[in-house]
Every structure is written in structure tokens, then in C-alpha cells.
Amino acid sequence: MVDDVVFGTTLITALASGVTGGVFFGFSTFIMKALARLPAESGIATMQSINIVVVNPWFMTPFIGTAAASAVLVVAALLGRGDIETPFLVAGPVLYLVGTFRVTVAFNVPRNNALAAVEAASAGTSAFARSANRPRGRRER
């Protein structure tokens, strides 16, 4: 019975991780590139709109649900019998929790909150857009 629950949770977590990864892949590979091609005011306004509409059950359920299920899987694996799959049952969820959930909450959400406070049509949007797109640690010349 417990093995069936762990298997089912692992399967659902893997599928939801794939969904979340697909969203992030698309966002990184073409959505951000398309936004960068727009004038700063349009790109900022579009990104502000994306940040509003992304908070919906179709995204938040797999994003937050996978984090919760990952935590459950780590606990289940650590309390398990030390089977051969235990390291994988710990590694996968930890990678999601750190590489996806924590990075988003610690870095992307604060940047999105700062972006929400910017008036898209204001004179300072170009400077904000340049600073947001500049790699960390490099100064503008």
C-alpha cells in the first residue's frame, strides 16, 4: 500500500515537474527573447501582464503542488527501507525544490515584484530594462 502511494506520488511529481519545466523552457528560450525585442515600455507592460495572469490554478497547482509532493517524497524516501532507488527518490525532488522552486521564490519573484512597481510608460523604464537584463556583477559603461 505505501509503495503504491510512493509510486503514484513519484509519477505525478515527475509529470508535474515536466509541465513546470516546459513552461520555464518556453519562457527562457523564446518568450524572454521576444520581450527583449520590444521597446522597453511595451516589454515591461507585457511582462507585468504575464506576472498577473500566471497566478492561476493551471500554473500554480503543478508549480506549488510539485514542491509539496517533492517534500513528501524526500521524507518517504528517508523513512523508507533504504532501497536501491532511495538516492534517486531523494535527488529528483531535492533538485526540483532547490533548482526550480527556491530559485523562483528567492530570485524571480522579487524581480517580478520590483517590475510590478515600475510605471511602464515612465522615463525611467529604459534604465530599469537595461539593469534587469545586465548580467550580475557587470557594470554598464
C-alpha positions, -999 to +999 in steps of 0.1 A: +000+000+000+027+025+010+048+015-021+017+022-043+013+057-028+050+065-032+049+052-068+018+073-076+033+104-059+065+099-078+047+096-111+025+126-106+055+146-093+076+137-124+048+146-147+042+179-130+079+187-130+079+182-167+050+206-171+067+232-150+100+226-168+082+230-201+068+264-190+102+275-179+119+262-211+095+281-233+098+312-212+136+311-213+141+302-249+116+324-267+093+345-246+121+365-229+138+369-263+106+382-278+101+406-249+137+419-253+130+428-289+101+451-279+106+487-268+112+489-231+077+503-223+060+475-242+082+448-229+077+459-193+039+463-197+037+428-213+058+412-185+037+429-159+006+414-176+023+379-177+031+382-140-006+388-132-021+361-154+005+334-144-011+333-109-038+308-118-046+272-110-032+258-143+003+270-134+003+273-096-010+238-090+018+220-107+044+246-095+035+245-058+020+211-058+052+196-071+071+213-044+048+198-017+049+164-033+087+166-036+089+173+002+066+143+008+088+121-014+120+131+004+105+123+037+091+090+024+125+080+009+144+089+041+119+069+062+119+040+038+138+008+039+169+021+021+160+005-012+183+009-042+161+037-056+163+058-024+191+081-037+170+089-068+139+093-048+157+120-028+178+136-056+149+143-080+127+161-055+156+180-040+167+192-074+131+205-080+129+221-046+162+239-049+166+244-087+131+253-095+110+263-065+137+280-044+153+299-073+119+312-084+108+323-049+142+337-039+152+355-072+125+357-098+095+367-076+114+397-060+124+408-095+088+405-107+076+424-077+101+452-085+089+452-121+053+455-109+062+488-091+075+503-124+053+526-144+057+511-179+053+545-197+077+564-174+110+579-185+130+555-162+118+523-179+147+521-203+172+523-174+152+497-155+151+474-185+189+477-191+197+470-154+173+440-153+189+424-184+225+431-175+243+400-161+251+403-124+285+417-115+290+437-147+289+474-148+274+495-175+300+517-194 
